[in-house]
Amino acid sequence: MPHTVPHTKPPTADDEELIRLASSGDHRAFSELVKRYEDTVFSFAFKVCRSRQHAEETLQDTFVNVFRKLKQFDQKSKFTTWLYSIVANNCLMKRRQSKLERASFSLQEVKDDSAEGAFHIPDWRETPLDRTTSKELRKLLDESIQKLPMEHRIVFILRDVEGKSAEETGRILKLSIPAVKSRLRRARVFLRNELEEYMKE
């Protein structure tokens, strides 16, 4: 009896090919996209939400959104830019639905005594060195980042943790480059001030 061969994608298919196949209903291609980016989505969501439960919920919500909206992706930007945008929106919505926002501080009165308010943090990737070096500083930094208002926190994480450019951060968050730079500067200054006493030791 003749049988049909399921539509499969090559193991090394690039994002563009996977997106094309997934958009046409190829569930194996969509599963490959999920597999390829689920760690990235969870990692970013956890850095923003600082809650494993919220990060897991955001991971699920994000790929539900991707599945529903994949045909709308016009590929004018990178797939990862579009993906980060969906994660950011889901994190913002989850933040508004929670009571954690009350713990955030306003940055309107933050004063910067330097030209740029530059502030750099250690790489957040989980490595043996990360687990053994300066745990106290990492804990303090983590607590300080949680105090940032969500709109500043996401910019800081995208720019200084994820290493995104100001241009890509703006595309992800639908912000102008000056707005990205302003929020990043305020976040850096706030965190620098929070860690000032520790850094003097």
N, C-alpha and C positions, 0 to 999 in steps of 0.2 A: 504494500500500500504506500503510495507516495506521501511524503510528509514535507512540511515546510521547515526550513532552517531559520531559527530565530535571528533577527537582525542583531548582529554583534558589532562591537567596535574594537579596533586594534588596541592591544594593551598599552601602546605608547601614544594613543590619540591625544592631541593637544586640546586645550580648553575649547577652542572654537569648534572643533569637530564634535566634541562631547556635547556642547550646547546645541549644535545643530541636530544631532541625533536625539537628544533628550527632548528638544522642542517638538520633534515629530512623533513623540510617544515611546521612545526607546527607554524603558525603565532601567535596563542594565547600564546605559550611558549615564542616566541620572544618578544611579547608585554609585557609579564611579566618581562623579562630581562630588557627591556627599563624602565619600571616602577620602577624596583628595583634599577637601577643605574643612572637614569637621573639626580637626584639631585647631586649625587657625581660628575658626569661628568661636569655639569654646574658650580658647586662650584669651582672645580679645574680650569676649563677653565677661569672663571672670575678672579680668583686670579692671573692667569698668564697674561691674556690679559688686565685686568682692563678696560674692555669695555663690557657692557651688550650685545650690538649688536654682537660683535665678539664672545662672549661666547655662545650666542644663535645659531650663525652660526656654531660654533665648535661643539655644542651639536648635531645639525642635521647631520653635516658631519661625526661625530664620529659614530653614529648609522647606517648611510648609509654604512660606512666602515665595521662595525661589521657585518651587514647583508650580505654583499658581501663576507667577509672573514671568516665567522664563521666556515665553514668546514675546514679551514686551521689551526684553533686553535687546537694544539695537546695536550693541558692540561698538558704539562710538567711544566708549571708555573701556578700561580694562575690566574683566569680569570681577577681579578682586576688589576694585573700587566700588562697583555696584554691590558686591557682597558685603563689604564693610559698611556701606550706607544702610543696608537692610538691618544689619546687626545693631548699628548705632540707633536707628529709629526704634527698634524693639527694646533696647536698653532704656531709652528715654521714656517710652510708654510704660515700661515696667516700673521705672523710678517714680513716675507720676502716680501710679497706682499704689505705691507703698508709702509708708510713713517715714522712710529714711531721709527724705528731703529736709526734714526739720533739723537734721544734724549738720547740714551744710552751712557754711559761712558766706556772707556777702563779701565780694572782693572789691566793691566800689570804693572803699576807703583805703585799700592797700596802696602804700606809697613805695615808690621805687627810687632808691638813691643812686642807682647806676644807670648807665646808658641803655643797656638791653635787658637787665635783670636776668642774665644768663644763669642757667642752672642745669646741671647734668646729673643723671642718676645712673646707678649700675644697671647692666643688662638684667632684665627680669627673667631670662630663660633659666629653667631649672637645671642647674649643673651641680656637680659635687662641690665646686668652689662656692657657688651661691649658697649652698646649704651650710657651709661651715664658716663663711666670712661675714663678719659684721652683722650678725643676726639682729642685734639691738638697733642698729641704724636702719636696717631693712624694715623692722617692725614699726619704728617711728615714722619712717617715710610712708609706709603703707597706711598708717593711721592718719597721717597728714593728707594724703591723697584722697582719702575717704571724706575729708572735711570740705574738699573742693566742691562747689556747685557742679552739677552734672555737665552743664554746657562747657565749663572750663576743664573739667576732668577729662572728658572725651578728647578735647583738643590736645591736652597735655599728653595723654596716652598715645594718640595717633602720631604726634610729632616726636616726642622724646622717648617713648617706649617702643612703638612700632617702627619708628624711623621714616614715617611718611613725609613727603615734602609738603610745604605750605599749600602748593597748588592742588595736590591730590587730596589733602585734608579738606580743603575748601569744596572740592567736588563731592567728597563723601558726605559732608555735613551741609552742603548747599549754602556755604558762607563765602563772602568775599575774602580775598587774601588779607586785606587790612584787618578784617574781623578776626581771622585766624591768628594773626600775629598779635593782636591786642589781647585776645583771651589767653594765648600761650604766655605772653609776658606777665600778665597778672597771676597766672597759675604758678609760674616759676618764682616770682617774687614772694608769693605767699608761702610756698614750700621752703624757699631759702630762709625766710624769717622764722618758720616753724622749726627748722633744723639748726638755726644759728647757734644756740647754746651748745648743742651737741658737737657741732663742727669746731668749736673753740677748744674743746677738750684735747 
